[in-house]
Amino acid sequence: MNDRRTREPADVRNTVAGDAVVSGPIIQAGRIEQLAVAAAVPFWVPRQVPPPHQGFVNRSSELAQLRRAAAVRENDAGRPVEPAPVIVVTGLGGVGKTQLVSQWVARDLSEHCPGPQLYVDLADLRRDGGVHVADVLGGFLHALGVPHDLIPAGLGPRTVLFRSATAGGRVLVVIDNAQHAAEVRPLVPASGLAVVTSRTRMPGLQMDGAAHVVVDPLDEAAGIQLIRGWRIAASESAAAELVRRCGGLPLALRAAGEWLAGRPHLQVGDAVRRLGTTGPQGARPAGAGQEPPTGPGGDDGASAAGDLTRTVGRVFDSVLTELSEDTRRVYQLLGCLPGTTFVRAVVTATGTHGVDDALGSLLTSHLVVPADPDGDAAGPRRFRMHDLARSHARGLAQELPAEEARAVRRAVTDFYVAAAAHADRVASPGRFRIQEAPGRTPEELADGVPLFTGKAEALDWLDAERGNLLAVMRMAEQERWHDAVWRLCESLWPLYHDRKHHADSIEAHHLGIEAAQWEQRPGVEVRMRNQLARAQYQLGEYEEAERELARALPLADAVDDSRVRGVILESQGLVALARGRWEDALGLFREALATNADDPHGTVVQRYNIAQAHLAGERWKQALDVLVRAWETAVATDDALMLPGLALVRSRAHEGLGRLDRAVDDAVFAAETALKAGRTAKLNGALERLAVLAERTGDTRLRTACRDQLARLHRRADVRPPTG
């Protein structure tokens, strides 16, 4: 291999000013100046808030309240009062809270919040009543342009970075379906506005100074105005009756309107007759100022929820009655899916027919909506159901014969097991894994539209499916499909490691450990415990990690493949090194090296770790000696991902020996190879190391070049560079 980027960095000597000879600072600075850092991390100002639907009517009062809450006003002394940092929009499910906010954003907020617009639906992420807010912050930070491998672990550090990234940027954050103040507070930008939708008032946010806007069901006049916009024949009395039977809920009215739009020979009165001669008890438009339930368990809340379910269920039943048998079948099968979003390939995996036509009909009827309204050219289209429609579909799914429903769940599980395994292999091709390759090809799974193509797309697909994959694991655990549980868990390691979804990782690996025990697979259990310990290690939970590894090591001794023991020894070494026990770490890494004798990449990794332990003990020469073999192997096997890290460790060793010119040369090489390999964290580390070395050597040009490149790496549109 003759490429300069894969050869040993050498002293660079540059002749300038006659006979004066200096050791390479001009060339080194020039190499850093030429790095195309900005091209490595393209950024678009996020506009994540869903676009509004057509046919939005008569929310002038609520829009006015939102405008007042967001406006700067004067107090009695004539001094300006800043608007509330949080606005809470409350109302029943299906009443149009999200649409109200979407309309307001589209109409008014481009001037008030000209910076990034972030959006999250917490219903998609809620598990057992709670939300891992750190994961939401990770998504927000990446949307703001922070590369995944520069996002710290844990809620605290991510909250700090989010506050820094949103300072002065007039950022808008829309949080749908919140339930608790604690899951909202970390998501409030330092500068800008957070708009929260909820079915409960969340008094904790009001105590924080949040403004409050109540969204009622449409009254009779507003509902009739909405119906008039359909351009469908309707008498005043028939329109009023339809509003009553739909409870004044825009979601139910829209479903009824779409049903009528597909039947031009029918009138609104026909829809009323379809809904029956008597409406459900209590299903009526609310008067102005009606409050939503104050909590999920109150009597008023239970009564309102029951009325809502009956009202919307009656409308959905009427719409489904007129759809094709295939469409009704697909709708019922969607009720078997454990997650909140889906792609077409998941539905076709169940073996049902007419999926394309069925999805088209369900989209037209607004029983299914796009989860990505703008589409995604890099992958298949993703869909979702409103939570009321999902609840209705799940009720219909319970009517399926038990064995048929179980077969559908098994088909969905098998799809995700195979698809996740392929994504794992694309995202991390050289990784040691226990499970064999899937029996079905990616093309067979994709059913016409590739799920992913390259490494980045595979990780993005896993990330988009993250909630569904964990829901499938839970479902498989309940069904006692233990083999599927641990296979899914093993395949999710690249996602959890790269995107730092540590809370998900911990839950998934607890499920994986239990599955391995049921299957009596000690090698699998070792793998699960090791990956669990790695998540705990990343979170700084070193004692918990050590306990998991101590449980795993005796099991590893009973496994024929020595690499299984090696991964435990390596993890123990990393924890020991993090806790300041470098001599213990050195011994553990040496043992791990012996177990990887037949794995070139494994030997490179362990020699890298050994060198790190030597550095911790200030054994500079020993670190360099170990790195010679590691470097030779990495170059010989084209292990390009390891080269930046090896060069950085060698730079530190040279600095320890006082060889600052060699330290600079290695750090420049690390920056170049990290950029080429797309390793942003290593690039960041190399530039930071070079900036420190430039300070020590007095090289102002190199220091300026490093600071400029670091600014490019972190700078994003209207948000400030992260400072952490």
Secondary structure, DSSP 4 states (H G I P E B T S, - for coil): ---GGGSPP---EEE-STT-EEESHHHHHHHHHT--HHHHS-----B-SPPPPS---S-HHHHHHHHHHHS-EE-TTS-EEPPPSEEEEE--TTSSHHHHHHHHHHHHHHHH--S-EEEEEGGGT-BTTB--HHHHHHHHHHHTT--GGGSPSSHHHHHHHHHHHTTTS-EEEEEEEE--GGGTGGGS-SSEEEEEEESS--HHHHHTT-EEEE-PPP-HHHHHHHHHTTT----HHHHHHHHHHTTT-HHHHHHHHHHHHT-TT--HHHHHHHT-SSPPTT-SPPPTTPPPPSSTTSHHHHHHHHHHHHHHHHHHHHHHHTS-HHHHHHHHHHTT-SSSEEEHHHHHTTT-S-HHHHHHHHHHTTSSEESSTT--TTS--EEE--HHHHHHHHHHHTTS-HHHHHHHHHHHHHHHHHHHHHHHHHH-TT---SSPPPSS-HHHHHTTS-S--SHHHHHHHHHHTHHHHHHHHHHHHHHT-HHHHHHHHHHTHHHHHHH--HHHHHHHHHHHHHHHHHHT-HHHHHHHHHHHHHHHHHTT-HHHHHHHHHHHHHHHTT-S-HHHHHHHHHHHHHHHHHTT-HHHHHHHHHHHHHHTTT-HHHHHHHHHHHHHHHHHTT-HHHHHHHHHHHHHHHHHTT-GGGHHHHHHHHHHHHHHTT-HHHHHHHHHHHHHHHHHHT-HHHHHHHHHHHHHHHHHHT-HHHHHHHHHHHHHHH-BTTBPPP--
